[in-house]
Amino acid sequence: MNKKHNIITKLIVTFFIVTMGFSSSISMPISYAQSGRIADLPFLDFNSDNNNKENDNLEELYNMIPGLNTKDNNDVSDSDSKTGNKGAHENTLDEKSVDSKTNDESKINDYAFYSDDAIDGIGSSGSGNEKDEGATATTPSILTSILDKLPYSDVLSNSLSPSSSSSSTSPSYSAYKMGQVIPGQYIVVLNDDVLNLRDILSEVAKKVNIEGTEILYIYEDVLNGFAISVPNERIIEVLEQSPFVDHIEKDKVVKAFAQTLPSGVNRVDGDLSSTKSGSGGGVINTDIAILDSGIHTSHSDLNVYHQKSFVSGTSSGNDDNGHGTHVAGIAAAKDNSIGVVGVAPGAKLWAIKVLDRNGSGALSTIIKGIDYIRQYANQIEVANLSLGCECKSSAFDTAINNAVKAGITFVVASGNSGKDASTFSPANNPNVIAVSAIGDSDGKCGGTGPSTGSGRDDTLASFSNYGSVVDIAAPGTKIFSTYKGNSYATMSGTSMASPHVAGAAVLYEASHPGASPSEVRNALLSGGSTSSTTCDGKGHGYFTSDRDNYREPLLYVRNY
């Protein structure tokens, strides 16, 4: 267990142990789907008027927990440095130095950008019965493993284990607007100073009753902190006063970026891209994480390699919305003579479910998804986020920056509000590849095709965000791709443009193993069609009617 994990664990464990004196039990989810209740501990009586007895109990408790011995507590520190933004379009996080990770399948289980959608289902190539196939065992939380070392561990283990009668359901964010604050939910970012557990006890537990508080997520790799749900604001006020807390952010709603309803692959000349992998079998042996509403795991046109869900009330990375499956198909549908073909055919898909059945989710959940894939940076080369909000979050930026530093290339949708993308996250992060959408109706340059419904052929789509933070454009109107229920559908949005670029990034990684995120970025941008490109009558040619003076290149796969 690394030092950062130790620090966070100590804070969380201590925080909750002390609260047992204020409440007979505290509700706390041990995983993304279940919640348990911590049973009373007879040997802990923090309501006693005898201060000496209280101190003796605490001393005894600390000595029972490995790593929480009070004698050497002050030696705990975190040497990891923080990473922040370096300025617009300056990718400074291209080191691909990552810790070796074990490929423990038991650790593998599972966000999306589209506005209010009108989706046309085209048909089904199967029964349409969705199965939660491939779901793997849930890993016990760090808190559970530490509490197992305490007396009455059987009671604790039972109370923290998933319950078959659990009534946990996923909170619905469909009524919330994109970027709206979620009442009572916060992201707590810790600093790197030495933790003094006695100070934490004094600052938090002795100042406020925290009955009803829930720890939503503990971030292990990309962020030093945790997400919390509180019944009253006084708890946050106390936490903000702690010298161990760097800052606290309000949790916000993130939405998928699809808008309405495969010419896109033709337009970027990606139709023969499977030959770039050198495999000869039409399959790209490279991994891409789709952080979205999940993926239809048994879809016959997709190679779902792993899955994980961080949405409460769900047990697998299976898609109950359709957006994530559509995104996955654009990037990596198989070249198998059925359905559609993706830009990087057959690439290994990681279904990371961070959005609910309505295509909405919490920022804290997205960060947890990023935290998860960072643990597998030695396997995952590319991550697609067709999601976001009109907001700014330093915690979100830090999480992405640390994952990029570990070697994962992030491709994100710019948003569908027809605005400058500089106010949208994660598109405004300089270390991602932010993608705008063009309208394309015939898979060819020249602007001779019919209207796309979002403007003229070969023009920036009317819904697409734009601006200097946008790096590259790709087709995003009326894109035909895979959908939930083993079917296919047509959708539009920057959500659909982003996976075209993510698929191209996968192709580059396949033919340039070990390429850093900055190398991938430079290759895609330098290889794109520009305003000076003469249309060849096929896919090589620029688009017109950009709404600003920043002319981002248009993705063109064959140029590298």
LINTAGI-V109984 format. One record per residue. N is the residue number from 1. SS is DSSP state (a for helix, b for strand, c for the rest). NEAR is the number of other C-alpha atoms within 8 Angstrom. Layout:
N	SS	NEAR
N	SS	NEAR
//
This chain:
1	c	4
2	c	5
3	a	10
4	a	11
5	a	9
6	a	10
7	a	12
8	a	12
9	a	10
10	a	10
11	a	11
12	a	9
13	a	9
14	a	11
15	a	12
16	a	8
17	a	7
18	a	11
19	a	13
20	c	14
21	c	10
22	c	11
23	c	8
24	c	8
25	c	10
26	c	13
27	b	11
28	b	12
29	c	12
30	c	14
31	c	10
32	c	11
33	c	13
34	c	13
35	c	14
36	b	13
37	b	10
38	c	11
39	c	9
40	c	7
41	c	7
42	c	5
43	c	5
44	c	8
45	c	9
46	c	9
47	c	6
48	c	8
49	c	4
50	c	6
51	a	7
52	a	6
53	a	8
54	a	11
55	a	8
56	a	8
57	a	11
58	a	8
59	a	9
60	a	8
61	a	9
62	a	10
63	a	10
64	a	10
65	c	12
66	c	7
67	c	6
68	c	10
69	c	11
70	c	9
71	c	5
72	c	7
73	a	12
74	a	9
75	a	6
76	c	10
77	c	11
78	c	10
79	c	6
80	c	6
81	c	4
82	c	5
83	c	7
84	c	8
85	c	9
86	c	8
87	c	6
88	c	7
89	c	7
90	c	8
91	c	9
92	c	7
93	c	11
94	c	13
95	c	8
96	c	9
97	c	7
98	c	8
99	c	5
100	c	5
101	c	7
102	c	4
103	c	4
104	c	6
105	a	6
106	a	9
107	a	9
108	c	11
109	c	15
110	c	16
111	c	19
112	c	20
113	c	18
114	c	19
115	c	11
116	c	7
117	c	9
118	c	8
119	c	9
120	b	8
121	b	8
122	b	8
123	b	7
124	b	10
125	c	8
126	c	8
127	c	7
128	c	10
129	c	7
130	c	9
131	c	7
132	c	10
133	c	8
134	c	8
135	c	11
136	c	12
137	c	8
138	c	8
139	c	7
140	c	8
141	c	8
142	a	7
143	a	10
144	a	12
145	a	9
146	a	10
147	a	11
148	c	11
149	c	9
150	c	10
151	c	5
152	c	7
153	a	10
154	a	7
155	a	8
156	a	13
157	a	11
158	a	7
159	a	10
160	a	12
161	c	8
162	c	9
163	c	8
164	c	4
165	c	4
166	c	8
167	c	4
168	c	9
169	c	8
170	c	9
171	c	5
172	c	8
173	c	10
174	c	8
175	c	5
176	c	7
177	c	7
178	c	11
179	c	10
180	c	8
181	b	8
182	b	10
183	b	5
184	b	9
185	b	11
186	b	12
187	b	14
188	b	13
189	b	13
190	b	10
191	c	8
192	c	9
193	c	7
194	c	10
195	c	11
196	c	8
197	a	10
198	a	6
199	a	7
200	a	13
201	a	12
202	a	9
203	a	12
204	a	12
205	a	13
206	c	8
207	c	8
208	c	9
209	c	9
210	c	11
211	c	10
212	c	8
213	c	12
214	b	11
215	b	11
216	b	10
217	b	10
218	b	10
219	b	11
220	c	10
221	c	9
222	c	14
223	c	12
224	c	12
225	b	12
226	b	13
227	b	13
228	b	13
229	b	11
230	c	13
231	c	9
232	c	7
233	a	8
234	a	7
235	a	12
236	a	9
237	a	8
238	a	12
239	a	10
240	a	9
241	c	8
242	c	9
243	c	5
244	c	10
245	b	13
246	b	9
247	b	8
248	b	10
249	b	9
250	b	9
251	b	13
252	b	12
253	b	17
254	b	13
255	b	16
256	b	18
257	c	17
258	c	18
259	c	13
260	c	11
261	c	12
262	c	9
263	a	11
264	a	13
265	a	14
266	a	12
267	a	16
268	c	13
269	c	12
270	c	13
271	c	10
272	c	6
273	a	13
274	a	15
275	a	9
276	a	8
277	a	13
278	c	7
279	c	9
280	c	8
281	c	4
282	c	11
283	c	14
284	c	15
285	c	10
286	c	12
287	b	13
288	b	14
289	b	13
290	b	16
291	b	18
292	b	19
293	c	22
294	c	21
295	c	16
296	c	14
297	c	14
298	c	10
299	c	10
300	c	5
301	c	12
302	c	14
303	c	11
304	b	12
305	b	8
306	b	11
307	b	19
308	b	15
309	b	15
310	c	14
311	c	13
312	c	11
313	c	10
314	c	12
315	c	8
316	c	15
317	c	19
318	c	15
319	c	16
320	c	9
321	c	11
322	c	12
323	a	15
324	a	16
325	a	15
326	a	15
327	a	15
328	a	15
329	a	15
330	a	17
331	a	16
332	a	18
333	c	19
334	c	15
335	c	13
336	c	6
337	c	5
338	c	6
339	c	9
340	c	14
341	c	13
342	c	17
343	c	17
344	c	16
345	c	16
346	c	15
347	c	16
348	b	13
349	b	15
350	b	14
351	b	19
352	b	19
353	b	22
354	c	17
355	c	17
356	c	14
357	c	9
358	c	9
359	c	16
360	b	15
361	b	14
362	b	13
363	a	11
364	a	12
365	a	12
366	a	12
367	a	11
368	a	12
369	a	15
370	a	12
371	a	15
372	a	9
373	a	11
374	a	12
375	c	8
376	c	9
377	c	13
378	c	10
379	c	6
380	b	13
381	b	14
382	b	14
383	b	14
384	b	14
385	b	16
386	c	20
387	b	17
388	b	18
389	b	13
390	c	9
391	c	8
392	c	7
393	c	8
394	a	7
395	a	11
396	a	10
397	a	12
398	a	13
399	a	13
400	a	12
401	a	14
402	a	12
403	a	15
404	a	14
405	a	12
406	c	13
407	c	16
408	c	15
409	b	14
410	b	15
411	b	16
412	b	15
413	b	18
414	c	15
415	c	20
416	c	15
417	c	7
418	c	10
419	c	8
420	b	8
421	a	15
422	a	10
423	a	9
424	c	14
425	b	13
426	c	11
427	c	19
428	c	12
429	c	11
430	c	14
431	c	14
432	c	11
433	b	13
434	b	15
435	b	18
436	b	19
437	b	16
438	b	16
439	b	16
440	c	17
441	c	13
442	c	8
443	c	13
444	c	12
445	c	16
446	c	10
447	c	10
448	c	6
449	c	8
450	c	8
451	c	9
452	c	12
453	c	5
454	c	10
455	c	11
456	c	11
457	c	13
458	c	14
459	b	14
460	b	15
461	c	12
462	c	7
463	c	9
464	c	17
465	c	13
466	b	14
467	c	11
468	c	8
469	c	14
470	c	16
471	c	12
472	b	14
473	b	14
474	b	16
475	b	14
476	c	17
477	c	16
478	c	11
479	b	14
480	b	11
481	b	14
482	b	18
483	b	13
484	c	17
485	c	12
486	c	17
487	b	15
488	b	15
489	b	15
490	b	13
491	b	16
492	c	14
493	c	20
494	a	20
495	a	19
496	a	19
497	a	17
498	a	18
499	a	15
500	a	15
501	a	13
502	a	14
503	a	14
504	a	13
505	a	13
506	a	16
507	a	15
508	a	11
509	a	13
510	a	12
511	a	9
512	c	7
513	c	6
514	c	6
515	c	8
516	c	12
517	a	13
518	a	10
519	a	9
520	a	13
521	a	11
522	a	8
523	a	10
524	a	14
525	a	11
526	a	7
527	c	11
528	c	13
529	b	13
530	c	11
531	c	8
532	c	6
533	c	9
534	c	7
535	c	11
536	c	8
537	c	9
538	c	10
539	c	14
540	c	16
541	c	14
542	c	16
543	c	14
544	b	7
545	c	6
546	c	9
547	c	6
548	c	7
549	c	6
550	c	6
551	c	8
552	c	9
553	b	14
554	b	12
555	c	14
556	c	14
557	a	13
558	a	8
559	a	6
560	c	7
//
